[in-house]
Amino acid sequence: MQSLEAELEQARALAVADLADAIESIGFECTRCGACCKGTGEDEHTATVFPDEVRELERTGGLDGEDDTDGASDWRDVARPMPYGLRETADGNREGETFEWALQTDGCGDCVFYEEDESGTGACVAHDDRPLICRTYPFSVALAGTSQPMGEAVDSVALPAQREAGDEEGLVRVHECEGLGRDISREDAEELAAALKERAVRELEEAIGVRDTYAPADPDPGEVVVHDSEGAKGIDGTPIDE
């Protein structure tokens, strides 16, 4: 397996034009069905969000209809600890250590930024500032240090460099979405491709940062510690002193 640094160099070398070709070959148009913003069954919506994206959503997320400049006091309105690896306590809360942040969810397990109008058409109240994982759904880049959206990949496309090397394993993966197979303009495909490359690079930079700053914590009962690229934090995003 390649090192994270080698994967990062591979991500940085991705050609936006090649990614756009792959996206065009699949086709995509958002239908605003909201499926990618909702929980499924008993599973809450889980979308990875970077620390700087949390801070941007704190400022402009629109949960109260206007800009908020109060800072980290609203971190928990935007993000929650990634649930993987946490233990559920007797009172239904979670405790332990985990890595990274997920967008906050509402009482139904849907993304807290998701709304539906009277006709059932979905919308994101933070659309202009939505995280990269939301900007690029239903696509992902299959590198070891990148994250994959909820659900299994339903298709993949190999990029030219892979095919030249005799590797038909698709680096560009596609996840379930009713908007697949629809025509997409070259301009939109290139915009999506650029965001997809940026996301792959950012995810690998974050993974390296988490690895380099990680130190095992010993949370108290009922406490959660989140490790991200900036170090260990409490559930409100406040750094935990070593």
C-alpha positions as CSV (number, residue, x, y, z in Angstrom):
1,M,0.0,0.0,0.0
2,Q,1.3,3.5,-0.9
3,S,2.0,6.0,1.9
4,L,-0.4,8.8,2.5
5,E,2.3,11.2,1.1
6,A,2.4,9.2,-2.2
7,E,-1.4,9.2,-2.4
8,L,-1.3,13.0,-1.9
9,E,1.1,13.4,-4.7
10,Q,-1.2,11.3,-6.9
11,A,-4.2,13.4,-6.0
12,R,-2.3,16.6,-6.7
13,A,-1.3,15.2,-10.1
14,L,-4.9,14.5,-11.2
15,A,-5.8,16.3,-14.3
16,V,-9.1,18.2,-14.0
17,A,-9.8,17.6,-17.7
18,D,-9.5,13.8,-17.2
19,L,-11.8,14.0,-14.2
20,A,-14.3,16.1,-16.2
21,D,-14.2,13.5,-19.0
22,A,-15.1,10.8,-16.5
23,I,-17.9,12.9,-15.1
24,E,-19.2,13.6,-18.6
25,S,-19.1,9.9,-19.5
26,I,-21.3,9.1,-16.6
27,G,-23.6,12.2,-16.7
28,F,-25.1,13.9,-13.8
29,E,-27.6,16.6,-12.9
30,C,-28.9,17.2,-9.3
31,T,-32.6,16.6,-9.1
32,R,-32.9,18.1,-5.6
33,C,-34.4,14.8,-4.3
34,G,-32.6,15.3,-1.0
35,A,-31.5,11.6,-0.7
36,C,-27.9,12.5,-0.2
37,C,-28.9,14.9,2.7
38,K,-31.0,12.4,4.6
39,G,-30.4,9.6,7.0
40,T,-31.3,6.1,5.9
41,G,-33.4,3.8,8.1
42,E,-31.7,3.9,11.5
43,D,-28.5,5.4,10.1
44,E,-27.9,9.1,10.5
45,H,-26.7,11.2,7.7
46,T,-22.9,11.1,7.8
47,A,-20.9,13.6,5.8
48,T,-17.3,14.5,6.6
49,V,-16.5,18.2,7.2
50,F,-13.1,19.8,7.6
51,P,-12.4,22.0,10.7
52,D,-12.2,25.2,8.5
53,E,-15.4,24.3,6.8
54,V,-17.1,24.0,10.2
55,R,-15.9,27.5,11.1
56,E,-17.1,28.9,7.7
57,L,-20.5,27.3,8.3
58,E,-20.6,28.8,11.8
59,R,-20.3,32.2,10.2
60,T,-22.5,31.9,7.1
61,G,-24.5,28.6,7.6
62,G,-27.9,30.3,7.7
63,L,-29.4,28.1,10.4
64,D,-31.0,31.2,12.0
65,G,-31.4,33.0,8.7
66,E,-28.5,35.5,9.2
67,D,-24.8,35.6,9.6
68,D,-23.4,34.5,12.9
69,T,-20.0,35.8,14.1
70,D,-20.1,34.4,17.6
71,G,-17.4,31.9,16.9
72,A,-16.9,28.4,18.3
73,S,-19.9,28.6,20.7
74,D,-22.0,27.4,17.8
75,W,-19.7,24.6,16.6
76,R,-22.1,21.9,17.8
77,D,-24.9,23.4,15.7
78,V,-22.8,22.7,12.6
79,A,-20.8,19.5,13.4
80,R,-20.8,16.5,15.5
81,P,-18.1,13.9,16.3
82,M,-17.8,11.2,13.6
83,P,-19.7,8.4,15.3
84,Y,-17.5,5.5,14.2
85,G,-15.6,4.0,17.1
86,L,-17.6,5.7,19.8
87,R,-19.5,3.7,22.5
88,E,-23.1,4.3,23.3
89,T,-23.7,4.9,27.0
90,A,-26.7,3.8,29.1
91,D,-28.4,7.2,28.7
92,G,-28.1,7.0,24.9
93,N,-25.1,9.4,24.5
94,R,-21.7,8.5,23.2
95,E,-18.2,8.4,24.7
96,G,-14.7,7.6,23.6
97,E,-12.3,8.7,20.9
98,T,-13.0,9.3,17.2
99,F,-11.5,10.9,14.2
100,E,-12.9,13.8,12.2
101,W,-16.2,15.6,12.2
102,A,-19.5,15.0,10.5
103,L,-22.2,17.5,9.6
104,Q,-24.7,17.9,12.4
105,T,-28.1,16.1,12.1
106,D,-31.6,16.9,13.2
107,G,-34.0,14.7,15.2
108,C,-34.8,12.6,12.1
109,G,-31.2,11.9,11.3
110,D,-31.1,14.2,8.3
111,C,-28.5,16.9,7.7
112,V,-29.4,20.0,9.8
113,F,-28.9,22.2,6.8
114,Y,-31.5,20.3,4.7
115,E,-35.0,21.7,4.2
116,E,-37.9,20.8,2.0
117,D,-40.5,23.1,0.6
118,E,-44.3,22.4,0.5
119,S,-43.8,20.4,-2.7
120,G,-41.2,18.2,-1.2
121,T,-38.3,19.7,-3.2
122,G,-35.1,19.7,-1.1
123,A,-32.7,22.6,-0.6
124,C,-29.6,23.3,1.4
125,V,-29.8,26.4,3.5
126,A,-26.0,26.6,3.3
127,H,-25.7,25.8,-0.4
128,D,-23.1,28.5,-1.3
129,D,-20.9,27.4,1.6
130,R,-21.6,23.7,1.6
131,P,-18.6,21.4,2.3
132,L,-16.6,19.8,-0.5
133,I,-18.1,16.4,0.1
134,C,-21.5,17.9,-0.6
135,R,-20.3,19.8,-3.6
136,T,-18.9,16.7,-5.2
137,Y,-21.6,14.0,-4.4
138,P,-22.2,11.5,-5.9
139,F,-18.6,11.3,-7.1
140,S,-15.4,10.3,-5.1
141,V,-11.8,9.6,-5.8
142,A,-10.7,6.1,-4.7
143,L,-7.4,6.7,-2.9
144,A,-6.5,5.1,0.3
145,G,-6.7,8.3,2.4
146,T,-9.9,9.7,0.9
147,S,-13.3,9.3,2.4
148,Q,-16.3,7.7,0.6
149,P,-19.8,9.0,0.9
150,M,-22.6,6.8,2.4
151,G,-23.5,3.7,0.4
152,E,-21.6,1.5,-1.9
153,A,-20.2,2.7,-5.2
154,V,-22.4,1.8,-8.1
155,D,-20.0,2.5,-10.9
156,S,-16.4,3.6,-11.6
157,V,-14.3,5.0,-14.4
158,A,-10.6,4.5,-15.0
159,L,-8.6,7.6,-15.9
160,P,-6.2,7.5,-18.9
161,A,-3.1,7.0,-16.8
162,Q,-4.7,3.9,-15.2
163,R,-5.7,2.5,-18.6
164,E,-2.2,3.0,-20.0
165,A,-0.8,1.1,-17.1
166,G,-3.2,-1.7,-17.7
167,D,-5.1,-0.9,-14.5
168,E,-8.9,-0.9,-15.2
169,E,-9.8,-0.3,-11.6
170,G,-11.8,2.9,-11.7
171,L,-10.3,5.7,-9.7
172,V,-13.4,7.9,-10.1
173,R,-16.2,6.3,-8.2
174,V,-19.9,7.0,-8.4
175,H,-22.4,6.5,-5.6
176,E,-26.2,5.9,-5.8
177,C,-28.1,9.0,-7.0
178,E,-31.2,9.4,-9.2
179,G,-29.4,12.3,-11.0
180,L,-26.9,9.9,-12.7
181,G,-27.0,9.4,-16.4
182,R,-28.3,12.9,-17.2
183,D,-26.6,15.3,-19.5
184,I,-24.0,17.7,-18.0
185,S,-22.3,20.6,-19.7
186,R,-18.6,20.7,-20.1
187,E,-18.4,23.8,-18.0
188,D,-20.4,22.1,-15.1
189,A,-18.3,18.9,-15.5
190,E,-15.1,20.9,-15.2
191,E,-16.3,22.8,-12.1
192,L,-17.3,19.6,-10.5
193,A,-14.0,18.0,-11.4
194,A,-12.0,20.8,-9.9
195,A,-13.9,20.5,-6.7
196,L,-13.4,16.7,-6.7
197,K,-9.7,17.1,-7.1
198,E,-9.6,19.7,-4.3
199,R,-11.5,17.4,-2.0
200,A,-9.2,14.5,-2.7
201,V,-6.1,16.7,-1.9
202,R,-7.8,18.2,1.2
203,E,-8.8,14.8,2.5
204,L,-5.3,13.4,2.2
205,E,-3.8,16.5,3.8
206,E,-6.2,16.2,6.6
207,A,-5.4,12.5,7.0
208,I,-1.7,13.3,7.2
209,G,-2.4,16.0,9.7
210,V,-4.4,13.7,11.9
211,R,-1.7,11.1,11.8
212,D,1.0,13.6,12.7
213,T,-0.9,15.3,15.6
214,Y,-2.5,12.2,17.1
215,A,-1.7,11.3,20.6
216,P,-3.9,8.7,22.5
217,A,-6.4,10.3,24.8
218,D,-8.0,8.9,27.9
219,P,-11.5,10.4,27.9
220,D,-13.5,10.4,31.2
221,P,-16.7,8.4,31.2
222,G,-19.3,10.1,29.1
223,E,-16.7,12.3,27.4
224,V,-15.8,12.4,23.6
225,V,-12.5,13.4,22.2
226,V,-12.2,14.1,18.5
227,H,-8.9,14.0,16.7
228,D,-8.6,16.1,13.6
229,S,-5.6,17.7,11.8
230,E,-5.5,20.5,14.4
231,G,-5.2,18.2,17.3
232,A,-7.5,16.8,20.0
233,K,-10.8,18.6,20.6
234,G,-13.9,18.4,22.7
235,I,-17.4,18.1,21.1
236,D,-17.7,21.9,20.9
237,G,-14.5,22.2,18.9
238,T,-12.4,23.5,21.7
239,P,-8.8,22.2,21.8
240,I,-8.0,19.9,24.6
241,D,-4.8,20.8,26.4
242,E,-2.2,18.0,26.5
